[in-house]
Amino acid sequence: MKPKRVKVYAPATIANLCAGFDVLGIALETPGDSVMATRTANKEFRFSVETTFLNIPISIEDNVAAYVSSKMMDELKLPFGIEMVLHKSMPVGSGLGSSGASSVAAAVAVNALLDKPLTKKELLHFAIEGERKASGTAHVDNVAPSLFGGACIVLNEKSLDVVSFPVHNDITWIVIHPHTTIATSDARRILPTTVPLSDVTCQMGNVSGLVLGLIQGDAELIHKCMVDHIAEPVRQSFIPGFIEMKQAAMASGAIGCGISGSGPSVFAVTLARDKAERIAKQMIFALAKAEGIKADIYISQTNCQGAIVTESKDEV
Amino acid sequence: MKPKRVKVYAPATIANLCAGFDVLGIALETPGDSVMATRTANKEFRFSVETTFLNIPISIEDNVAAYVSSKMMDELKLPFGIEMVLHKSMPVGSGLGSSGASSVAAAVAVNALLDKPLTKKELLHFAIEGERKASGTAHVDNVAPSLFGGACIVLNEKSLDVVSFPVHNDITWIVIHPHTTIATSDARRILPTTVPLSDVTCQMGNVSGLVLGLIQGDAELIHKCMVDHIAEPVRQSFIPGFIEMKQAAMASGAIGCGISGSGPSVFAVTLARDKAERIAKQMIFALAKAEGIKADIYISQTNCQGAIVTESKDEV
């Protein structure tokens, strides 16, 4: 007998990680989105959002969690209805994979109500398709880590071929989310369409070394490899206070710093957990000084397990 | 008291490994080159070559082992002379890092005679500079693995920043060396100068996944990731019998197959050691059938330790 009500938590992500442009992402422990899904006797889908953020879409067409759920109900021809509440606890358009976390939370929640659950790869398909439809764009590297946990390498974006690996436990991520937005589609439009071969091999060396550094928790290696020759050079001027935040992070002992996803959030990384708060404070101080913009701070280890069912009830 | 005579073995390498074009290489257990170096009272450098191959240069200017040694003697202002014998047991221009192995063997041998030995990074500098001078070109990814062992990622070709990592023990390499030569400089001239962004991210995903697959010994992951979007598409037609050998290797159970370095050697990889001989035989059969060319076969695990001193004597 499948549960009648489940609650699912899906974590935010940092995609790109400098050298890993479009192929590498990690899951954070916090922030993240939660979804509560209840099976109902009628075949309807009812949806609501609980949030303190103002710009969260609530229609079934526009909200990614709702879209993914209704898509799954349709395609899987579910013999029951679902009442879903999305607890949206992070902003959209932040560069933290916010809509990815919502779509993953919804897919995992609907799956937990099924008699025959889908595989994670099948869930990734729904989460990606949903996000693409609802948000206009979907990048596997900021959705897959929310589902699988750890770090994920995207081997093939079309076939959704992804491999995850564990990140060393000492690694601490600092994310600064400035209270401003930029459009992901704009952030893609300015990317180069071709890359000089010498930059390609630099980036390949860096992303390979970064994978090794994340596995081994090798501060020097991560530091050397968190360099992006493709996106950061053209995107950094679109991220308010980026240069100042990066300087502040590195001066405060971070081993790497870059744009989270396509921004505006900026992440830094350290292997010394006790330095994280100081790094974060220096970054928001630099941002405030340069741009007069306030920001939220998230400090988190890597989430190892990805989206999980946190509550499950047979009766409601 | 430093030894008076040393013998050093330096292994051959497979560079590029498909997705790892110009950034990834591994060291083989066999073949490899040996160098015997003896300290002498006069400050002269004497050099000879023992080999069954016909095209090995023997002058100090042209032979890479001799060039590296005399360069080290000059720059380090050694207070003694060296008599060196190079036992050259693999062909040059093979795509197996043959001159890299000779230059590494020489550098490690001279180093073993020093009162204050250099670091491996300093030795890499001499090996690379020597190979560049003597061979006209030097690529770190086919020299570094011979020195460090395991697999090496080239992080920065100019500053010789390299990181090595252990390859899973189950991995077996098969190398077919056709009895023909191609010039590395020609093999580079046909490379693209820019790469479409979509190919760049494919290659980045593949090289990242390949690093993970080599560490974990994951056959499926290695299989998916041993795909080259940069060099193989333009180089394969220059490698006699390449397409036929690759088809034969994959049909015989190899999990990957590609051009070793810039060829003409072709490598295949398997995690089933007992399949290696059959794969090799099918590859040379395909080569003979397609091109009428004979070939040598090398079957080897990954060399973990790189170049080593195999003999050391205080008196001669």
Interface residues (C-beta under 8 A of the other chain):
Chain A: G20 F21 D22 V23 L24 I153 V154 L155 N156 E157 D161 V163 F165 L191 P192 T193 T194 V195 P196 L197 V200 T201 C202 Q203 M204 G205 N206 V207 S208 G209 L210 V211 L212 I215 L221 K224 C225 I230
Chain B: G20 F21 D22 V23 L24 I153 V154 L155 N156 E157 D161 V163 F165 L191 P192 T193 T194 V195 P196 L197 V200 T201 C202 Q203 M204 G205 N206 V207 S208 G209 L210 V211 L212 I215 L221 K224 C225 I230
